[in-house]
């Protein structure tokens, strides 16, 4: 999945697959995660949030996920 670099103290890059409702995150520490059943509106809110790290910790991390590395 193609990710786009973001400005955050927590996240380095974020990718989203709308068809599969899957969000992929790369953290600044290098860890990669896939989050499942992430609604498109949640992805939009994440990318438009004032603090990506805060939104990620509060709203995205509650989803089922898999660590990729």
N, CA, C and O of each residue as an XYZ file, in Angstrom:
276
protein
N       0.852     -1.175      0.000
C       0.000      0.000      0.000
C       0.895      1.234      0.000
O       1.889      1.303      0.723
N       0.526      2.187     -0.811
C       1.283      3.439     -0.869
C       0.884      4.315      0.320
O      -0.298      4.561      0.558
N       1.881      4.773      1.051
C       1.638      5.669      2.186
C       2.151      7.056      1.856
O       3.069      7.225      1.053
N       1.540      8.048      2.492
C       2.008      9.421      2.316
C       2.621      9.894      3.623
O       2.083      9.649      4.702
N       3.754     10.576      3.512
C       4.424     11.098      4.695
C       3.560     12.168      5.345
O       2.899     12.955      4.667
N       3.578     12.182      6.686
C       2.786     13.145      7.441
C       3.679     13.828      8.475
O       4.750     13.329      8.820
N       3.218     14.973      8.958
C       3.932     15.717      9.998
C       3.309     15.369     11.328
O       2.204     15.813     11.640
N       4.019     14.568     12.120
C       3.496     14.116     13.390
C       4.650     13.633     14.251
O       5.661     13.157     13.735
N       4.501     13.755     15.548
C       5.520     13.222     16.450
C       5.332     11.722     16.676
O       6.202     11.066     17.250
N       4.196     11.178     16.227
C       3.883      9.758     16.412
C       3.952      8.988     15.094
O       4.534      7.906     15.030
N       3.355      9.551     14.048
C       3.245      8.882     12.752
C       4.245      9.441     11.748
O       4.465     10.651     11.676
N       4.845      8.543     10.976
C       5.734      8.961      9.892
C       4.988      8.999      8.564
O       5.155      9.927      7.773
N       4.146      7.958      8.322
C       3.380      7.911      7.079
C       2.079      7.146      7.291
O       1.952      6.329      8.203
N       1.110      7.441      6.409
C      -0.227      6.847      6.500
C      -0.697      6.493      5.093
O      -0.526      7.275      4.159
N      -1.289      5.308      4.949
C      -1.903      4.898      3.695
C      -3.303      4.393      3.961
O      -3.604      3.934      5.063
N      -4.166      4.475      2.953
C      -5.544      4.022      3.139
C      -6.050      3.343      1.881
O      -5.858      3.839      0.771
N      -6.700      2.198      2.067
C      -7.354      1.458      0.993
C      -8.854      1.528      1.261
O      -9.384      0.799      2.099
N      -9.526      2.417      0.534
C     -10.950      2.656      0.777
C     -11.800      1.424      0.469
O     -12.760      1.139      1.185
N     -11.457      0.705     -0.574
C     -12.243     -0.473     -0.963
C     -12.257     -1.521      0.149
O     -13.292     -2.133      0.412
N     -11.118     -1.729      0.798
C     -11.008     -2.730      1.863
C     -11.118     -2.137      3.265
O     -11.036     -2.858      4.259
N     -11.301     -0.828      3.336
C     -11.396     -0.107      4.623
C     -10.216     -0.445      5.525
O     -10.379     -0.739      6.709
N      -9.021     -0.395      4.935
C      -7.805     -0.735      5.662
C      -6.870      0.471      5.704
O      -6.596      1.105      4.685
N      -6.397      0.765      6.892
C      -5.474      1.870      7.120
C      -4.118      1.278      7.482
O      -4.033      0.362      8.299
N      -3.068      1.800      6.874
C      -1.725      1.348      7.199
C      -0.963      2.532      7.765
O      -0.993      3.630      7.208
N      -0.275      2.299      8.884
C       0.493      3.373      9.508
C       1.934      2.935      9.702
O       2.215      1.777     10.008
N       2.830      3.876      9.519
C       4.231      3.698      9.866
C       4.504      4.690     10.977
O       4.319      5.894     10.800
N       4.939      4.193     12.113
C       5.232      5.055     13.250
C       6.650      5.614     13.129
O       7.467      5.095     12.368
N       6.931      6.668     13.880
C       8.266      7.259     13.814
C       9.341      6.289     14.299
O      10.511      6.446     13.951
N       8.962      5.284     15.102
C       9.929      4.288     15.562
C      10.136      3.170     14.542
O      10.894      2.235     14.800
N       9.466      3.255     13.377
C       9.633      2.280     12.298
C       8.616      1.163     12.276
O       8.577      0.397     11.313
N       7.787      1.040     13.304
C       6.778     -0.025     13.349
C       5.693      0.221     12.296
O       5.280      1.358     12.069
N       5.240     -0.861     11.661
C       4.177     -0.790     10.652
C       2.957     -1.558     11.147
O       3.080     -2.669     11.664
N       1.778     -0.956     10.985
C       0.533     -1.589     11.400
C      -0.515     -1.460     10.312
O      -0.556     -0.463      9.590
N      -1.373     -2.484     10.199
C      -2.584     -2.435      9.379
C      -3.770     -2.417     10.335
O      -3.842     -3.225     11.261
N      -4.690     -1.502     10.109
C      -5.922     -1.427     10.899
C      -7.094     -1.729      9.982
O      -7.167     -1.236      8.856
N      -8.024     -2.559     10.490
C      -9.131     -3.050      9.673
C     -10.441     -2.377     10.041
O     -10.629     -1.918     11.168
N     -11.349     -2.326      9.066
C     -12.691     -1.743      9.229
C     -12.631     -0.276      9.649
O     -13.395      0.176     10.502
N     -11.706      0.454      9.028
C     -11.589      1.897      9.260
C     -12.435      2.595      8.202
O     -12.124      2.542      7.012
N     -13.496      3.242      8.640
C     -14.416      3.916      7.720
C     -13.700      5.089      7.042
O     -12.854      5.736      7.659
N     -14.033      5.364      5.778
C     -13.393      6.488      5.078
C     -13.461      7.807      5.849
O     -12.516      8.594      5.808
N     -14.562      8.052      6.548
C     -14.672      9.312      7.296
C     -13.631      9.384      8.423
O     -13.158     10.468      8.762
N     -13.278      8.234      8.999
C     -12.251      8.221     10.044
C     -10.883      8.554      9.458
O     -10.092      9.270     10.072
N     -10.613      8.031      8.270
C      -9.357      8.347      7.599
C      -9.279      9.848      7.319
O      -8.249     10.476      7.565
N     -10.351     10.409      6.812
C     -10.384     11.845      6.515
C     -10.170     12.659      7.791
O      -9.389     13.611      7.803
N     -10.864     12.282      8.861
C     -10.705     12.995     10.136
C      -9.271     12.907     10.644
O      -8.727     13.884     11.157
N      -8.659     11.727     10.498
C      -7.261     11.574     10.900
C      -6.376     12.550     10.142
O      -5.592     13.289     10.737
N      -6.510     12.541      8.828
C      -5.629     13.356      7.989
C      -5.878     14.855      8.154
O      -4.983     15.659      7.893
N      -7.077     15.237      8.584
C      -7.404     16.660      8.761
C      -7.262     17.115     10.210
O      -7.449     18.295     10.508
N      -6.936     16.203     11.101
C      -6.884     16.566     12.515
C      -5.692     17.473     12.806
O      -4.662     17.421     12.134
N      -5.865     18.293     13.816
C      -4.809     19.201     14.247
C      -3.625     18.413     14.793
O      -2.471     18.799     14.605
N      -3.920     17.294     15.478
C      -2.889     16.424     16.023
C      -3.149     15.001     15.535
O      -4.027     14.309     16.051
N      -2.387     14.577     14.547
C      -2.558     13.224     14.016
C      -2.310     12.186     15.092
O      -3.046     11.203     15.176
N      -1.296     12.377     15.912
C      -0.972     11.425     16.955
C      -2.092     11.268     17.961
O      -2.397     10.155     18.389
N      -2.706     12.378     18.342
C      -3.806     12.328     19.303
C      -5.009     11.592     18.717
O      -5.609     10.746     19.381
N      -5.362     11.917     17.467
C      -6.495     11.246     16.827
C      -6.195      9.753     16.640
O      -7.057      8.904     16.870
N      -4.982      9.453     16.228
C      -4.565      8.056     16.036
C      -4.702      7.275     17.343
O      -5.280      6.188     17.362
N      -4.175      7.826     18.424
C      -4.225      7.135     19.719
C      -5.651      6.978     20.241
O      -5.977      5.963     20.856
N      -6.492      7.966     20.003
C      -7.851      7.952     20.540
C      -8.816      7.145     19.671
O      -9.659      6.424     20.204
N      -8.709      7.251     18.356
C      -9.741      6.702     17.472
C      -9.305      5.535     16.586
O     -10.112      4.650     16.300
N      -8.069      5.517     16.155
C      -7.636      4.484     15.210
C      -7.174      3.224     15.942
O      -7.473      2.114     15.502
N      -6.459      3.378     17.033
C      -5.881      2.223     17.728
C      -6.929      1.293     18.333
O      -6.591      0.188     18.759
N      -8.177      1.710     18.380
C      -9.230      0.848     18.922
C      -9.673     -0.222     17.919
O     -10.364     -1.172     18.286
N      -9.279     -0.066     16.666
C      -9.637     -1.021     15.614
C      -8.803     -2.292     15.726
O      -7.716     -2.292     16.303
N      -9.331     -3.368     15.165
C      -8.572     -4.604     15.044
C      -7.378     -4.312     14.141
O      -7.502     -3.578     13.160
N      -6.231     -4.882     14.468
C      -5.022     -4.562     13.714
C      -4.082     -5.760     13.628
O      -4.264     -6.786     14.283
N      -3.070     -5.573     12.787
C      -1.992     -6.554     12.664
C      -0.686     -5.782     12.529
O      -0.586     -4.849     11.732
N       0.314     -6.178     13.314
C       1.630     -5.560     13.196
C       2.359     -6.221     12.036
O       2.405     -7.448     11.950
N       2.929     -5.419     11.145
C       3.566     -5.938      9.945
C       5.049     -6.202     10.128
O       5.633     -6.958      9.351
N       5.670     -5.607     11.120
C       7.107     -5.873     11.367
C       7.410     -5.879     12.836
O       8.559     -6.084     13.228
